[in-house]
Amino acid sequence: MKNILATSALSLSLGLASFASAQDYQPDPNAKPGGNIIVTYKDDVATLDPAIGYDWQNWSMIKSVFDGLMDYVPGTTELRPGLAESYEISDDGTTFTFKLRKGVKFHNGREMTAEDVKYSLDRVTTPATQSPGAGFFGSIKGYDAMADGSATSLEGVTVVDPYTVKIELSRPDATFLHVMALNFASVVPKEAVDEYGTDFGKHPVGTGAFKLSDWTIGQQLVFEKNADYWREGVPYLDSITFEVGQEPIVALLRLQQGEVDVPGDGIPPAKFNEVMDNPDEAKRVVVGGQLHTGYITLNVQMEPFDKVEVRQAMNMAINKDRIVQMINGRATPANQPLPPSMPGYTKDYEGYPFDQEKAKQMLADAGYPDGFETELYVMNTDPNPRIAQAIQQDLSQIGVKVDIKALAQANVIEAGGTPKTAPMIWSGGMAWIADFPDPSNFYGPILGCAGAVEGGWNWSWYCNEELDAMATEADSITDPAKQDERLQKWSDVYMKVMEDAPWVPVFNENRYTMKSGRMGGADALYVDPVSIPVNYDYVYVTE
């Protein structure tokens, strides 16, 4: 991870990025074109609009329908050019000039140009779009004017000619190339957005490897191969059917019977040991690490979580070891927002101790000697309701009575992004997995002020402007020789977050993807760190 970060920063200092190894990536020579696969999910998909979609269920779907200027080598976090054929960076790291590929077509048949890039960046940053990812683009010149509504177009994005776009930053940003690889930076055609308006997410038009051919709400989505896709040789699959409304336990049974290729919700916890103890089934499980943290948000705008002492007490009341046992040991207890493998993780920090007696005393000192009543929102897919019950039991020991609200994923996300609605949220099933391997990604959208907006993902509604300034200062360090200094600044930010305690970090989880015996492609594609859970553009079927 540190090498990737250093490479990005080094590119900034050189002025011209070189991605020869990334561009030379060769798809599997044994891959066979054709065929359809079936992927299942319990919940329906909320949206396929790249400016809006921000959950692990639709993330890889959106990546297969849309493209951005930058991309990643499949199965890795190594950057490579996407719709940009090449790019140059100014010596001071504040001006990026992207040369676009010629002949790239949207699914509606029109050629993609620099005007589409500018339109897409303006769209994602205008408040009317309510994009949860708008804050990622905060370093682009003119972003603040877009955010406060005083401008309708980003000052820093200029169309030089039909195949060249220049992006000027208001400050150096060590993460900017990663930002341009996010789904939020996907290029969309204005005429399609104008045609469908707020329903664009149900009628997506992109340049990606697949295009949506059918969406029967509550039943299925069907993607079909984009025969005009600009990357040669892919995708291999003719189509993908995403069946929704499938309980994970039923999806596993259907996979065992040869009716399903990938159970999108993973192996049901109740069946995990049974699957892993069966050699024939275990060999079809791909295991991979991930930059993940599962956490409980505490809404600082709602009583009593507006008091830091109460939030600190909550951190001491949760038995994290017991929760890890509930998911068959597929994780390790967390003590801070960053996962251990993320650069910037504070290794010598021990976190809050599990001490319910001290937690009770802290509540009493804060004015709640008899505890209080509150609500915990949770996704209704196992094991999340059971984890919520464990949290409920732990908090009852300090006098806190918790009413569990088990809802579909989309409803929990909506509640989290609505002011003063959800006092507590268990993030399971929606927990944070890094969009790119950099500590900044665990701050801006889920702990920074930019994410504490309606429709955002900062469900604790925590906004510390002093920390925002520290974060900006850290990301302005682009010199490779000063990366240790940058990571220390990020460590300081997260230690201050833990003092303020807007979260209860619970665990860092590994990934387990089970697939049918006919699925082909490198294992890394099934635990792709960017396309979660699967990189559909490069997998194939062997029969």
N, C-alpha and C positions, 0 to 999 in steps of 0.2 A: 504493500500500500504506500509506503514512504517513497519507493522508487517511482511510482506513478505520479505522486504529488510533485516530486523533484523534477520529473521529466516535464510536467506541465509548466512549472515555474521556469525551467531552463529555456523552454521554447519562448517564453515571454522575453527573456533577456537576449536571445539570439536574434529576434526580429523575424525569423522565417521558420515555420514549423516543418519538421521532417517526419513523415510517417511511412517510410518505405516498408518497414516490416508489417505494419498494419494493413497497408494497401495490398501487400503480397499475400494476404490470407487466402488460403485455398479451401473451398468447401470439400467435404468428404468425397474422395474419388469412387467410393463404393455406393454412393447414394443412388437410389432409384427414383426417378420422377413418377408422379401419379399417386392416386389413392386419396382416401378421406380418413380422418381420424375423428374420434368422439372424445370430447373433454366435458366433464360434468362439474356443476357447481350447485350448491344449495340455494343461493340467492340469485335473483335476476341481476343483470348488469345495470348500474345506475346511468351511465353515459359513456359514449365513445368520443366525446369532444375533448381533444387534447389540452385545451385551455382549462377544462373543468375536472376531468377525471383524475383522481389522486388516491386510488386504493390499489392494493396488490392484486385484486381480481381483474380489474380492467387495464392495468398498467401494460402488460405484455400484449394484450389485444390491441391497444392503441398503438403500440410500437410497430405492430404488423400492418396497420392501416396507414400510418403517417410516417414521415421522415423529417429530420431536422438538418441543419447545416453540418452538425457533427454527429458522430455515431461511436459505437464501441465494437472492437473485435469480438465476434460471437464467443460467449462463454467466459469473457474476461472483463476487466475494467480498464483496458487499454484503449485510449482514444484513437479514432481514425476519422477521416473525412466522410461526410454523408452527402447531402445535396451540394455541399461546397466541394468543388474539385480540388481547390487549394486555397491557402490564405496567407496573408502576411501580417505581421504585428510590428507596430512602431517601436522604436528604441525605448521609449518611456513606458511601454506596456499599456497605453490607453487608447490606441486606435487599431482596430481589426478590419482588414479589407479581405472580403471573401469573394472568390471567383466561383460562380455557379456552374454546375454541369449543364450542358446544352442538350435539348431534346427530352428532358424529363417531363413526363405527362402526368397530370392529375387523372384520377379515375373517370372524370367527365370528358377526357380527351384533350383538354387544353394544356399547352405547354406552361410549365412553371417558370416564373421570372423573378427578378429582384423586387419588383413591385409587390409580389405575393409575400416575400420575406418581410418587407416593411409593414405591410398590412397585418401580418400575423403577430408581429411583435407589438404593434400598436394595440391590437385587439386584446392580447393577453394582459396588457398593463393598464387598460382603461378600467376604471372602477365599475362601469356598467356590466362588464363581463363577469365580475365577482370571481376571478380566478384565484384559487388557493395558492397558485405558484407565482403570482405577480411579483412578490418580494424578491424572487431570485434575480430579477432584472434590475434591481435597485442601483447597480453601478452604472447603468447606461445614462448618459447625459440626457436630462429632461425627464427622468423617471418621476421625480418629486412633483413636477408640474402635472404629469399625467395622474398621479395618485391623488392629488388634491382637486382635480377637475378643472384646473386652469388651462390645460392644454389638451388637444385631441390627437396629437401625434408626437412621437418621441423625437426630440430635437437631435439626438445623437445618432439616428439611423437615417442614412442617406442612400438613395438609389443613384449610383454613378452611371450605370448603363444597364441594359436589360439583363446582363449576366454578372454584374458587379454590385455588391452592397458594402457600404462602409459603416462600421459601428464605432462610435466614439464613447469612451467611458469618462465619467466625472472623476474617477480615481482608479488607480491600478487595482485589479481584482485577480488574485491567484487562481480563482475557480472558474473564470469566465468561459473557457472552452468546455468545461464540464456542463455548465449551465446551458450552453448551446446544443448539448446532446440530450437535454431533458425533453420529455414529452411536451412540456409547456412551450418549448421553442419550435414545435412542429409547424410546418408551413401548410396553410390552408387557403383555398380559393375564396375570394370575397363573394363571388356570385353565388356560391353554394350556401355560405353563411347567410347572405341576404335572403335567399329563397326559403330556407328552413327556419331562420331566426333561432329561437331558444330550443327548437327541435333538431338543430344541427347534430347534436350528440346522438340522435336516433337515426340520422341520415348522413353519416360521415363521408366526406370526400377528401382523400389524401393522395399521396404519391407512393404509398407503401406496397409491400409484397402481396398483400391481400386486400380485397375490397368486400364490403358488406353486401351480401345478396339477399338475405332474409333476416328479419327480426320479428319473431312472434313472441310478443310480451308474455312472460311467465312460462315460456316453453323452450325456445331455442334461438340462437343466433347462428347464421351460416356465413362463413367467409369463403370466398372463392379466389382462386389464384389470379393475380394481376398479370396477364400475358404480356403486358407492355412494361413490366418492371425494369428499372434501369440497371439494377445489379445483375450481371450475366449469370445464368445458371440456377438462380433461385427465384422463388421458393420451389421446393420439390413437390409438396402436396398440392393436389388439385383443389381440395377444400378442407375446411375444419368446421365441425358442428359442435357448438357449445350448448349442451343441454342444461337448463337451469331447473330448479325445483327438485333436485336430486339430493336426498339425505346422504351424507358421507358414508354411512354404513351400507346403504343400498348400492351406492356407486362402487364401493369396494367389492361387494358380491358380484356385481355385473362385470367388473374387471376380471375377477376370478373365473367368470363364465365366458370371457372373451367378447363381451358386448361393449366394453369401454376401453379406451386407450390410456387416458390420464385422468385420475380423479383429482380435480383441481383443488379441492379443499384438503387434500392430503390424506394420510392414513388416519382413520379415526383412533383417538387415544385408547379406546377400549379394546381395539383390535391390534394395537401396535406390537405388543409382545408376541402375539400369535403369528403375525406376519413375519417378524424378524426371526422367530424360532423355526420357521419353515424354510429350508434351504432353497427350494424352488421359487418361493415368493421373495425371499430376501435378496436373491441375485437380481431381481428386477427393481430393487429400491436403490436410488442414487442418493448419496449423502453428501451434503456440502455445507460449508460454513456460510455465515451471512452476517452482514453488518446490521444487527438487529437489537432492539431493546423493547421489551414489553413493560408497560408502565400504567400507573393509575394517575389520571389528571385530577387536580384539585382546583376548582374554579375560584380564582382569587377575587372575583367580582361578586361572589355570593357568600353570605354568612353561613357558617362561621369561618369559612376558608379564607376570608379576608384578613385573618390574623395568622401571622407567621408561626406563632407558638402552636396553634392548632395543626397547621400543616406539618410541622416538625414532629408532633405527637403521632400523627398518622404514619409517618415514616418509621416510627419505632414499634408500631403495633402489628405489622404484617409479618407472618411467618413465611418467609420466602422459600426456605428449604422444603417445607411441606408442599408448597405449590409446585416446585420443581418435581417432586416425587409424583404428584398427580399427573404429570405429563410424561411419565416413564423416564425421567432423567434426561430428557432431550434438550436441556438447557442448563445454565449455571446462574446462580443468584446474581442480581445486578446491584451495584451500589452507587451508580452515577448514570447520567444520560448516555454517555458514549459506551459502546461495546469494547471489550478488551483489545480487539484487533484493530481498532481505529486509531490512526495517528492522533495524538493529543490526549489519549486516555491517561488519567492520573493513577499510576500504578500503586503509589504508597497511600492512597486514600482508602480508609476502611468503611466509610459510610456511617449511617445511623445504626446503632445496635438494635437488635430485637429485644425490647425491654418494655413489656406492657405495663408494669407497675410505674415506671418512670413516665410513660405516655399518659397514664391516668392522672398523675400528679401535674403534668404539664397542662392537661385540659382544665384541671381544677384551678390552676394558677391563671389560666386565660379566661376564667369566668364560667366554665362549664363543669362544675363538680359532679353533676348528674349526667354528663354526656349530652348528646343531642340526636335529633333525627335527620336523616339525609337520604339521598337517592343515588344509586350506582347504576349507570347505563352500561349495557354489555351486549355484544353480538350474540345471537341466539344459536350459534353453532358450537357443538361440543369441541373442546372441553371448556369453552368460555363460561357458560352458566355455572359449571361446577367450580371453576376458579372464583367466580363471583361469590358463590356460597361460602367458599373458604375465607375470602376477604370479609364477608359479612360476619362469619363466626369470630374471626380475629378481632374485628372492631367491636363486637358485642362485649368482649372482655374488658374494654375500656369505657363501656357505657354508651357507645355509639350504635344507634339502631338504624340499620340500612334496609331500604326498600329496593329490591333489584328490579330494574327495567330491562328485560331481555327482549331485544328487537332485531329486526333484519339489519344487515350491515348499513344499508343506505339510510335507514332511519336513525341509527346511532350517529353516523357522520353528520346528518342534518342537525341533530340535537347539539352536537359538539360545536358546530359552526354558527349556532344561534345564541345571541347574548342571553346570559342569565337563565339558561334552560337546564343544563346538565351539571349538577354540583360535582359529581364524580363520574369518570368514565374509565372502565378497564379496556385497554387498547387491544386486547387479544383479537386476532383475526384481522386487525387493522393496524397492528403495532408497527412502529417505525422501522423500516429497512432503508438504509442509506440509498439515496438516488445516485450518489457518486462517492468515492472513497476519500472524503475530506471532512474534518470535524465541523466545518461551517454548516454542513447539510443537516446536522442534528440541532441546529440553533434557529436559523432564520425562519423556516416555515412552521416550527412547532413550539418554539420558546421565545422567538423574537417578536417585537412589536408589529412587524409587517404581517405576521400570521394571526395576530389577535384582532381579526376583523370578521365580519359576517361572511360565512362561507369558508373561512380559513380552517387551518388544522391545529392552531394553537388553542387547544380545548381547555387549557387552564386559564386562558385569557390573561396570561402573565405578560407584562410589558415593563421592562426595566431599561429606560433610555440610556443609562450609564453603561449597561452591558452591551446595548446596541452599538454604542460608540466604540467600546473595546473590540467588538466583533469586526466592525468596519476597519479599525486600525490593524487588526491581525490580518485581514484579507488584503490589505494594501501592501503587505510585504511579499514581493515577488522575486526577490533575489534568492537564488538557490543556496547561497552561503548563509542565509539568515533563516532557514526553515526551522531550525531548532527554536529560535526566538519566536517565530510565528506559532509553533505548536505549544510553546509555553504560555503564550497569551491566550490561546484557546483553552488550555487547561485551567487557567485562572478564571475564565468566563464560566466554565462549568462548575468549578468549586463554589463560585458565588451563587450560581443557580441552586446548588444543593443547600446552601445556607438559607436561601429564600424558600426552598422546598415547595415549588408548585407541582411537583411530581412525587410519586413514590415509584422509583425504578424497581422492577420486580425480577425480571430474568432476561438473559441473552440466549436466544434459541438457535439451534441448528436447523437445517432444512432437510427434509426427506421427501423425495418425489418418487412415486411408484408409477411404473409404466407397463403397458402390455408387452408380451414377448415379441410382437412384430415391429415395435418401434426401433428405428435406427438413428444413428448419430452419436457424436461424442457425449460422454456423461456430463461434461461441463455445460452442454446445452440444456440439460434438464435441471440444473441448479444455477442457471445463468444469474450472475449477480445484478444484472440490469433488467433483463426480461424475465419477470417473475410470474408464474413458476417455470415457464418453458420458453425458449427462443424458437417460436414456431416457424420462422423463416428458413431454418437450416435443418430441422429434423425431417425424417422420412419414414416410410414403412417398407418392410422387407418382403411383404407378401400382399 
